[in-house]
Amino acid sequence: MRLSTVDLQKRLNPEKPKGLPLVLTILIAWLAGAIFIFALAPYGFWPVALVSPAILYALLLPQMSGMRAFFIGQAYGTGLWCVGAFWLYTSIHVYGDTPVWLALIMIALMGLGMGLFHGFLALTFNRLFGKQPLSFAALWILQEWMKTWLFTGFPWLFVGYAFTEQYWLSSLAPVAGVFAVSFVAVLLAASIVEQFRRRGGYLIATFGLLIISTSLWLINPQWTKPKGTPDLSVSLIQGNIPQDLKWLTEYQVETLKIYATLTSTEWGRDIVVWPESSIPMFQDEAVGFINEMVKMAKETDTTWITGIPYRDQANFDPKVDKYPPFYNSVIALGSDAQGMYKKQRLVPFGEYIPFEGMLDILPNLAGSQDIMSYSRGSDSQSPLRVRGHNLGAAVCYEVAYPDTTRKNAIDTDFLLTISNDAWFGTSAGPLQHLQMVQMRALENGRWFMRATNTGVTAIIDHKGRIVKRAPQFERTVLRGNIQARVGNTPFMRFGNYPILIVIALLLLLSYLGKRATPRTRVID
């Protein structure tokens, strides 16, 4: 075969693959991650949840070095977390008394750390797997799932939450959880990019999954059913106690007075719920007050549920421990009530000090973790017994963990979460938190009561719909009714295993396909 002069020159001096300058690519990736917040509450513009990952996918398609791919993914993840979780600034600066400059540095470091998930997503997508939508979506779910357990987990900002009220897609949640919703959404986003490249096969496959989810929405299968008992009347008490006053010793009596006054008109309802740590002292320090509330509850045939720090004197051995173990707990008292739930998922640095014991190397902090840390509740706790029903509980941000909530929901008739989102002020954090509770209700086919200090206090049905909601930052009572339901959704039975098996198979096939493909030159 004879080569022309032009062909010979191309072979002797091959052109480098063309691509955007790295600095510009990183900026675009950062912005793509940053805009994702507009897909979630309170904005709720769900198309952004497709545009955001689609941009990252498009940026990673050209051939490039692994380092370049990592920087692109890292930039995306850093933008996602620095903006999407900026609500942490309120707790760090306003209530943590951290200087502005240091709080911003801490947010940036958090963003860089959490951005590593997308950094390694991009790296492995570039080096190990075929560059196509199925492997991209599978890797995306892998990193979302890892955020639920790696280094204690921080399961926030999942793509699936943007579609919580888009039932043509979130109808997959009772079947395979929020990760299934995320998978189809990311697959759709990447397939749209491929459509512009005239590779429409992936979009056809995606439409097949969308037909399944839409059919589930239209058919509306009843994964769970009413228990057949009368609905229960509930009153959720929102004390609106300022966070800077909540734990002051001199404000404790005022706090108890506020909750007692708000509740005085609610005795006689089936259930009265107070939020997380609404009694701002240990149970053995508030015996008189608790006994008075229990007396009122029993006299009016009311179940009283409250959040309270619980100090376990019974299991304290002064020969072994310096202090009794204490828990962030929920306790059911009054008429026809029994049980206590101890929080399982504790907030790092907020409720416990990670890597316990390492602070002993610093003389001024030696032993401080023993004073500051809550103890972790058992993974296998019995549900609360309330009005002849089993009630599954979750405290604060542990409701963000799909599998923890799923396990707590087994053999229950309805669910409860209590929280104190005053830590996050007027930021988007509390509204994102509420959106997660909606998804947990949908996944488990159970009604949810959500009682919080400053909001958002709400009643959510088994389809994830907000039935009633109290305004934020008001001292008020939310009254409503809840329905007991029985039965298990497929997600409750099998958890995340089905979607994890699917993504494992997809990644295996993509890896084998990648190995069979000849290598090409890359952009440095």
Secondary structure as GFF3:
##gff-version 3
##sequence-region A 1 524
A	DSSP	alpha_helix	5	12	.	.	.	ID=ss1
A	DSSP	alpha_helix	22	34	.	.	.	ID=ss2
A	DSSP	three_ten_helix	35	39	.	.	.	ID=ss3
A	DSSP	alpha_helix	48	60	.	.	.	ID=ss4
A	DSSP	alpha_helix	66	84	.	.	.	ID=ss5
A	DSSP	alpha_helix	88	89	.	.	.	ID=ss6
A	DSSP	pi_helix	90	94	.	.	.	ID=ss7
A	DSSP	alpha_helix	100	127	.	.	.	ID=ss8
A	DSSP	alpha_helix	133	146	.	.	.	ID=ss9
A	DSSP	three_ten_helix	150	152	.	.	.	ID=ss10
A	DSSP	three_ten_helix	159	163	.	.	.	ID=ss11
A	DSSP	alpha_helix	167	170	.	.	.	ID=ss12
A	DSSP	alpha_helix	173	176	.	.	.	ID=ss13
A	DSSP	alpha_helix	178	196	.	.	.	ID=ss14
A	DSSP	alpha_helix	201	219	.	.	.	ID=ss15
A	DSSP	beta_strand	225	226	.	.	.	ID=ss16
A	DSSP	beta_strand	232	238	.	.	.	ID=ss17
A	DSSP	alpha_helix	243	246	.	.	.	ID=ss18
A	DSSP	three_ten_helix	249	251	.	.	.	ID=ss19
A	DSSP	alpha_helix	252	263	.	.	.	ID=ss20
A	DSSP	beta_strand	271	273	.	.	.	ID=ss21
A	DSSP	three_ten_helix	283	285	.	.	.	ID=ss22
A	DSSP	alpha_helix	287	299	.	.	.	ID=ss23
A	DSSP	beta_strand	303	311	.	.	.	ID=ss24
A	DSSP	beta_strand	326	334	.	.	.	ID=ss25
A	DSSP	beta_strand	337	338	.	.	.	ID=ss26
A	DSSP	beta_strand	340	342	.	.	.	ID=ss27
A	DSSP	three_ten_helix	358	361	.	.	.	ID=ss28
A	DSSP	alpha_helix	368	372	.	.	.	ID=ss29
A	DSSP	beta_strand	384	386	.	.	.	ID=ss30
A	DSSP	beta_strand	389	395	.	.	.	ID=ss31
A	DSSP	three_ten_helix	396	400	.	.	.	ID=ss32
A	DSSP	alpha_helix	402	409	.	.	.	ID=ss33
A	DSSP	beta_strand	414	419	.	.	.	ID=ss34
A	DSSP	three_ten_helix	421	424	.	.	.	ID=ss35
A	DSSP	alpha_helix	429	444	.	.	.	ID=ss36
A	DSSP	beta_strand	448	452	.	.	.	ID=ss37
A	DSSP	beta_strand	458	460	.	.	.	ID=ss38
A	DSSP	beta_strand	466	469	.	.	.	ID=ss39
A	DSSP	beta_strand	476	482	.	.	.	ID=ss40
A	DSSP	beta_strand	485	486	.	.	.	ID=ss41
A	DSSP	alpha_helix	490	494	.	.	.	ID=ss42
A	DSSP	alpha_helix	497	515	.	.	.	ID=ss43
###
